[in-house]
C-alpha cells in the first residue's frame, strides 16, 4: 500500500477530533441525526408511494 506516513510521531495531527471527546460526541450526534432523518424521509416516501399505488 502506498502511504506518505513514515512515522507515528505526532499522529494526532492526522486525526482532527481524536483528542477531543466533546467534538467526537457532537460529530456522532450529528451523524446519528442525519441517519435518522434519512430513514424517516425514506419511510415517508415509501408510505406515500404505496398509498398512491392502490
Secondary structure, 3 states (H helix, E strand, C coil): CCCCCCCCCCHHHHCCCCCCHHHHHHHHHHHHHHHHHHHHHHHHHHHHHHHHHC
